[in-house]
Amino acid sequence: MNPGLRVVVVICVLALVEGVAVSLLRPFIAPYAVSLGAGATVVGIAVALSQVSGLLIAVPFGAAADSIGSRRLVTSGAITLSAGAALLAFTGTIGGLLVSQFIIGLGTLAVGLAIQALATRPFGSEDHDPRRVTGFATFTLVGNLIGPALGGILIDLDGYATAFSAVVVMGLLSVLISLLLPSSRLLAETTQSIVAKVRVSGLTGLLLSPYRGAGDLFREPVVRIVVLASGLAVGLTHLRNSFLPLYFENLGWSSSLIGVLLSATAAAGIVSRVLHPVLDRRLPMWIYLGGSLVLGAVAIVATVLTSSLAVVVVTMVVSGFMLGAGNPITLTLVARRVATDRRGLAVGLRLTVNRLTTAVGPVLFGALATVGGVRMTMGAISAAGAVAGAAATRRFRAVSDD
């Protein structure tokens, strides 16, 4: 197999396995915590821990991808994921659940970040192969569709421990798959580089240097726009998937119908990611980016302005397609606008903002919804998102030559 194509295939397989593992766990952590006797507060902490653990660590992990290479980061992250899932499967205690969630968050962050960094890196004579970004974005979403169904089946057949044990196997499988990735710097070279940095700036300087580097990157206008645009797309997607079902329930629609709508939305996102190379070639980047953010947000606004099922199907599919393109668009811009030796750091910065929006967004939504209700809050936040997307697009066009 052509070496470049092999990297694309490995990225796709790793993204699929990680997508299945993450989405297999996520929907069942809350009910599992309840089954252990946890109260509402502990359940909330358990659900949040896997996200919170990555908020401050994504930037150093990104720097690690630049220094030790994606292959080592995937391997170490997959081992960490397996360890956390094993703790989750076999302890059967609330304490074990909380610790495992923190560990799992670190593992999934390391694997996901390493794959994304690899997708943006040059390989051979080609600086950036769009198939890698498309493969990562598409197969992650496919994995997210498979995971919940697989988890539900395993839990119904043999309980939570069996489902969580499957994630242990997926982590170990990712370790084996990572061996097919191109090797990076020799361990001796990496160690010498780290020792040299400690001698120059001290241990504290070494630990703080990724954050300083991320701050320098964020001050670059195009990078700042790309990172914030990514956070906007991810935040709107998270709020749509989390809270629009409440609006649909208020309309009297069945759970099965709501599930079909969400599946159609996810399918539209897959289509947009598959079409990314074509759209990237044919559209000016500012139009592509702006269409993704603005039309995706406007489609959510249109959804809460109607109770017609036919209209909602259209608006949800449009929203899924447009916001689904946000992931490959922003990764592509990282590949084009960031130096090779800083792309891992840029991906880490991007993931930090993404996780921040998914952590803060639901809290903000809940606070506003207690006053204005789900429908008005969703409409207002999405409208604000459309305005922010338009402003980001205008600024991007002014400072970028894409």
C-alpha positions in Angstrom: 0.0 0.0 0.0 1.2 3.5 -0.8 2.7 5.0 2.5 0.5 8.1 2.2 -2.6 6.1 1.7 -1.6 3.8 4.7 -1.5 6.9 7.0 -5.0 7.9 5.8 -6.4 4.4 6.5 -4.8 4.2 9.9 -6.2 7.7 10.8 -9.6 6.6 9.7 -9.5 3.3 11.7 -8.2 5.0 14.8 -10.8 7.8 14.6 -13.5 5.1 14.2 -12.4 3.1 17.2 -12.0 6.3 19.4 -15.4 7.5 18.3 -17.1 4.2 19.2 -15.3 4.1 22.6 -16.1 7.6 23.6 -19.8 7.4 22.5 -20.2 4.0 24.1 -19.3 5.4 27.5 -20.8 8.9 27.4 -24.6 8.1 27.4 -24.3 5.4 30.1 -22.2 7.1 32.8 -25.1 8.9 34.4 -27.4 5.8 34.6 -24.5 3.8 35.9 -23.8 6.3 38.6 -27.4 6.2 39.6 -27.3 2.4 39.8 -24.4 2.8 42.3 -26.5 5.0 44.5 -25.1 8.4 43.4 -27.1 11.5 43.9 -27.7 14.2 41.3 -24.7 16.2 42.3 -22.3 13.3 42.1 -23.9 12.2 38.8 -23.2 15.7 37.4 -19.6 15.6 38.6 -19.1 12.1 37.1 -20.4 13.2 33.7 -18.3 16.4 33.7 -15.0 14.9 34.9 -14.1 13.4 31.5 -14.4 16.8 29.9 -12.9 18.9 32.7 -9.8 16.7 32.9 -8.8 17.9 29.4 -9.4 21.6 29.8 -6.0 22.5 31.2 -4.1 19.5 29.7 -5.0 19.9 26.0 -2.3 22.5 25.4 0.6 20.5 27.0 -0.6 17.4 25.1 -0.5 19.4 21.9 3.0 20.4 22.6 3.8 16.8 23.3 2.5 15.8 19.9 5.0 18.3 18.4 7.9 17.1 20.5 7.5 13.3 20.9 5.3 12.6 17.9 1.7 11.5 17.4 2.5 7.8 17.4 3.8 7.9 21.0 0.9 10.1 22.1 -1.7 7.7 20.6 0.0 4.8 22.2 0.2 6.3 25.7 -3.3 7.8 25.4 -4.8 4.4 24.3 -3.1 2.7 27.3 -4.5 5.3 29.6 -8.0 4.9 28.1 -7.8 1.1 28.7 -6.7 1.6 32.3 -9.5 4.0 33.0 -12.1 1.8 31.4 -10.8 -1.2 33.4 -11.1 0.7 36.6 -14.6 1.7 35.6 -15.6 -1.9 34.7 -14.2 -3.7 37.7 -14.4 -1.5 40.8 -18.1 -1.0 41.0 -17.8 2.0 43.4 -18.6 5.7 43.1 -15.0 6.5 44.0 -13.8 4.2 41.2 -16.3 5.8 38.8 -15.0 9.3 39.5 -11.3 8.5 39.2 -11.9 6.4 36.1 -13.8 9.3 34.4 -10.8 11.6 35.0 -8.4 9.0 33.6 -10.6 8.2 30.6 -10.8 11.9 29.8 -7.0 12.2 29.7 -6.8 9.1 27.5 -9.4 10.1 25.0 -8.0 13.6 24.8 -4.5 12.3 24.1 -5.7 9.9 21.3 -8.0 12.4 19.7 -5.5 15.2 19.8 -2.7 13.0 18.4 -4.9 11.8 15.5 -5.9 15.4 14.6 -2.3 16.6 14.8 -1.2 13.8 12.5 -4.0 14.7 10.1 -2.6 18.2 9.7 1.1 17.2 9.3 3.1 16.9 6.2 4.0 13.4 4.9 6.5 12.7 2.2 6.5 15.6 -0.3 2.9 16.7 0.5 2.5 19.3 3.2 -1.2 18.6 3.8 -3.4 15.8 2.5 -7.1 16.7 2.8 -8.0 13.0 2.9 -6.6 12.8 6.4 -8.7 15.6 7.8 -11.8 14.2 6.0 -11.1 10.7 7.2 -10.7 11.8 10.8 -13.8 14.0 10.9 -16.0 11.5 9.0 -15.0 8.3 10.9 -15.2 10.0 14.3 -18.8 10.8 13.5 -19.5 7.3 12.2 -18.1 5.9 15.5 -20.3 8.3 17.4 -23.3 6.7 15.7 -22.2 3.2 16.4 -21.1 3.6 20.1 -24.4 4.2 21.8 -26.2 1.4 20.1 -23.4 -1.0 20.8 -23.2 0.1 24.4 -27.0 -0.4 24.9 -26.9 -3.9 23.4 -23.9 -5.0 25.6 -25.5 -3.6 28.7 -28.9 -5.3 28.0 -27.0 -8.6 27.3 -24.6 -8.7 30.2 -24.5 -5.5 32.2 -22.4 -2.4 32.5 -19.1 -4.2 33.2 -19.3 -6.0 29.8 -19.9 -2.7 28.0 -17.1 -0.9 29.8 -14.8 -3.9 29.2 -15.3 -3.5 25.5 -13.7 -0.1 25.8 -10.7 -1.7 27.4 -10.4 -3.9 24.3 -10.8 -0.9 22.0 -8.0 1.0 23.8 -5.6 -2.0 23.4 -6.7 -2.3 19.8 -5.7 1.3 19.3 -2.3 0.6 20.7 -1.7 -2.1 18.1 -3.1 0.1 15.3 -0.8 2.9 16.4 2.2 0.7 15.5 1.3 1.2 11.9 1.8 5.0 12.1 5.1 6.5 10.9 7.8 6.6 13.6 8.8 10.0 14.9 12.0 11.2 16.6 14.1 8.6 18.4 13.4 8.5 22.1 17.1 9.4 22.8 16.7 12.6 20.7 13.5 13.5 22.4 15.0 13.0 25.9 18.1 15.1 25.0 15.8 17.9 23.7 13.8 17.9 26.9 16.9 17.9 29.1 18.3 20.8 27.1 15.1 22.8 27.6 15.2 22.2 31.3 18.8 23.4 31.5 17.9 26.6 29.7 14.6 27.5 31.3 14.3 25.2 34.3 11.5 22.7 35.0 8.9 25.4 35.7 9.8 27.1 32.4 9.5 23.8 30.6 6.0 23.2 32.1 4.8 26.7 31.3 6.2 26.9 27.8 3.3 25.2 26.1 0.9 27.8 27.6 3.1 30.6 26.5 3.3 29.1 23.0 -0.5 28.8 22.9 -0.8 32.4 24.0 1.5 33.5 21.1 -0.5 31.4 18.7 -3.8 32.9 19.9 -2.5 36.4 19.3 -2.1 35.5 15.6 -5.4 36.9 14.0 -6.2 33.9 11.7 -5.4 31.3 14.3 -7.6 33.2 16.9 -10.5 33.3 14.4 -10.1 29.6 13.5 -10.0 28.5 17.2 -13.0 30.6 18.2 -14.9 29.5 15.1 -14.3 25.9 16.1 -15.6 26.6 19.6 -18.7 28.2 18.1 -19.5 25.3 15.8 -18.9 22.7 18.6 -20.8 24.7 21.1 -23.9 25.2 18.9 -23.8 21.5 17.9 -23.6 20.4 21.6 -26.5 22.7 22.6 -28.6 21.6 19.6 -28.2 17.9 20.4 -28.7 18.3 24.1 -31.6 20.7 24.3 -33.6 20.6 21.1 -35.1 17.2 22.1 -36.7 19.0 25.0 -38.4 21.4 22.6 -39.6 18.5 20.5 -41.0 16.7 23.5 -42.9 19.8 24.3 -44.4 19.5 20.9 -45.7 16.1 21.8 -43.3 14.2 19.5 -42.3 10.6 20.4 -38.8 9.6 21.5 -38.4 7.4 18.5 -39.3 10.4 16.2 -36.8 12.6 18.0 -34.2 9.9 17.7 -34.7 9.7 13.9 -34.4 13.5 13.6 -31.1 13.4 15.5 -29.8 10.5 13.4 -30.7 12.4 10.2 -28.9 15.4 11.5 -25.8 13.3 12.2 -26.0 11.7 8.8 -26.0 15.2 7.2 -22.9 15.9 9.2 -21.2 12.8 7.7 -22.1 13.9 4.2 -20.6 17.4 4.7 -17.4 15.8 5.9 -17.2 13.4 3.0 -17.7 16.3 0.6 -15.1 18.5 2.4 -12.3 18.0 -0.2 -14.7 19.1 -3.0 -16.1 22.0 -1.2 -12.7 23.1 0.0 -11.4 23.2 -3.6 -14.4 25.0 -5.1 -15.4 27.5 -2.5 -13.4 30.5 -1.2 -12.6 29.7 2.4 -14.3 32.7 3.8 -17.6 31.7 2.1 -17.1 28.1 3.2 -16.4 29.1 6.8 -19.1 31.7 7.0 -21.7 29.4 5.4 -20.9 26.7 8.0 -21.3 29.0 11.0 -24.0 31.4 9.9 -26.3 29.0 8.1 -25.8 26.3 10.7 -26.9 28.8 13.5 -29.8 30.2 11.4 -31.1 26.7 10.8 -31.4 26.1 14.5 -33.2 29.4 14.9 -35.6 28.3 12.2 -36.1 25.0 13.9 -37.6 26.6 17.1 -39.7 29.0 15.1 -41.9 26.2 13.7 -43.8 23.2 14.8 -44.1 21.7 11.3 -42.3 18.3 11.2 -41.5 18.7 7.5 -39.9 22.1 8.1 -38.0 20.8 11.1 -36.6 17.9 9.1 -35.2 20.4 6.6 -33.8 22.8 9.2 -32.2 20.0 11.2 -30.5 18.5 8.1 -29.2 21.9 7.1 -27.9 22.5 10.6 -26.2 19.1 10.7 -24.6 19.6 7.3 -23.4 23.1 7.9 -22.1 22.7 11.5 -20.7 19.3 10.7 -18.4 21.0 8.2 -16.9 23.1 11.0 -14.5 20.3 12.2 -12.7 19.7 8.8 -12.7 23.4 7.9 -10.9 24.4 11.1 -8.5 21.5 11.0 -7.7 22.4 7.4 -7.0 26.0 8.3 -4.7 24.8 11.1 -2.8 22.7 8.5 -2.5 25.7 6.2 -1.8 28.6 8.5 0.3 27.1 11.3 4.0 26.0 11.0 4.5 22.3 11.0 6.3 22.2 14.4 3.4 24.1 16.1 0.4 22.3 14.7 0.0 19.9 17.6 0.0 23.0 19.9 -2.6 24.6 17.7 -4.8 21.5 17.8 -4.4 21.5 21.6 -5.5 25.2 21.8 -8.5 24.4 19.5 -9.5 21.5 21.7 -9.2 23.6 24.8 -11.7 26.1 23.4 -14.0 23.3 22.2 -14.1 21.7 25.7 -14.6 25.1 27.3 -17.7 25.8 25.2 -19.2 22.4 25.8 -18.6 22.9 29.6 -19.9 26.5 29.8 -22.6 26.4 27.2 -25.0 24.0 29.0 -24.6 26.0 32.3 -25.4 29.2 30.5 -28.3 27.6 28.6 -29.8 26.2 31.8 -29.6 29.6 33.6 -31.3 31.4 30.7 -33.9 28.7 30.2 -35.2 29.0 33.7 -36.2 32.5 32.8 -37.1 32.4 29.1 -37.8 28.7 28.5 -36.1 26.3 26.1 -37.5 27.6 22.9 -36.6 31.3 23.4 -33.2 30.5 24.9 -32.3 28.2 22.0 -33.4 30.8 19.5 -31.6 33.6 21.3 -28.3 31.8 21.7 -28.4 30.5 18.1 -29.1 34.0 16.7 -26.2 35.3 18.7 -24.1 32.5 17.3 -25.1 33.6 13.7 -24.1 37.1 14.5 -20.8 35.9 15.9 -20.2 33.7 12.9 -20.8 36.6 10.5 -18.4 38.8 12.5 -15.7 36.0 12.5 -16.2 35.5 8.8 -15.8 39.2 8.1 -12.7 39.4 10.2 -11.3 36.3 8.6 -11.8 37.7 5.1 -10.0 40.9 6.1 -6.9 39.3 7.6 -6.6 36.1 5.4 -5.6 35.5 1.8 -7.5 32.2 1.7 
